[in-house]
Amino acid sequence: MRGVALMSDATREFFDELDRRGSERLLRKTNGTVRFDLEHDHGIDHWLVTIVNGDVQVSREERDADCVIRADNAFFDRMTRGEEKPLPAWLRNEITSEGQYRFIVLLERLFGEAPGARHPRTFAREHGVRR
């Protein structure tokens, strides 16, 4: 494996957590593979996410996938922290993809919320907003 020692902790933690979660309710009708090619100064790290009826598995395989997403590792770290979202990043060309672009939209469900983000209903309850 190339670049393993250079991989960021945020990236490793994101994929480790994703692999531990196993089944994702929001992806229960999803089947396919997404390979992340994360570039850094010393090469490219590959992560393969396999989804079968919402069950998610992560490996370090470098093989064909339904969707291949390329990103700078530092930018990907910001996505793992919720500071950036996949779809807007893709539209701005900060990440690129080949294959089935529908996975870009589905990935929104796998990344964390922005720092300090709260659900609108929670915000409304906290601030006494009524309809």
N, C-alpha and C positions, 0 to 999 in steps of 0.2 A: 504494500500500500504506500503510495506516495503521499508525502505531506502530513502524515498522521501526527507527528510531533508538533507541527506548526498550526494545527487546527485549533480554533478558538474554543474556550470553555463553553461559551454561549451556544455555539453550533453543536458541540458534542452533547451538551445537556438537553438541547431541544430535541435532537433525534433519539437520545436515550429515553426521554420522557414520552415521546411519541410511541416508541416501541413498547414501553411499559403499559401504556394506556390500553393497548390491545384493540378493543372494540369502540368505535366512535359512532354513537347513535345518529349524529347528523349526517353520517356517510353510509348509512345502512343499505342504500340502494346503489352504491358506487362500487365499481370493479375496475381495476386497472393498475398501471405502474407509472410512477413518476421518478425520474432520476434527476437528482440535483448535482450539477457540476459547479463547485464553488472554487473560484480562482483566487490565488494569492501569489505572492512574489516567487514562491518556489515550486509552483505547480498547480494541480487541480485535485481537490478531494471529491470523491464520488459517494453519494448516498442514494440508495434505492428504496423507495417507499412503495410497498405492495398493498393494495386495498382489495379485499374480497368481501363483498356484502358488509362493508363497514369495519371489518377486522383489519387492523393495520399492523404491518410488520416492516421493520427497517433492517437493511443490510448495507454493506459497503461494496456491493457488487457493481461492476462497471459493465453493464449489458444493455441491450436495447430496451426501450421503455415506451409506453404510450405517449408520454410527454417528457421532454428533457428541458429542464430549466437551468439556465446559466446565470450566475450572479457573482459579483465580487464578494469575497468572504466577509469583508467588513460591512458591506451593505446588508448581507444576509443576517449578520448578527443583529442589526437594527430591526430587521423583520422579526427575529425570534423574541426580541424584547417588546414588541408591539409598537415600536416607534415608526415603522413603515408597514404598509399592507401590500400583499402581492398584486392585486388587480391594478391599483393606481401606479405601482412601481412598473408593472408590465406596460401600461399605457404610456408612461414616461420613458420607456426603453431602458430603465435601470436594471431590469432583469429581462432576459430574452427566453423564448421558448421555441421548441420544435415539436410538432405532433399535435395532439388533441388539446387545444387551448382551454377546453371546458375545465380542465384540472386547475387552471389558474384561479378560476372562480371558486371551485371547491376548496382550494387551499386556504381561502380566507377563514374557513372554519377551524383550521389547525393551528393558526398563529394566535398568540396572546393578544389581549386587549392593550390599548395604548396606556402608558402610565397615567394613573389618575382617572381612567375612564370608568364610567358607571352606566348601568342600564338606565334608559330614560325614565322608566317607572320608579326606580329607586331614587333618582334625582328629584322627581316630582314629589315623592313622599317626603324626602328630606327637607324640601323647601316649601312644603304646603301648597303646591300648585294643584288646582282642581280644574276639571274640564267644565 
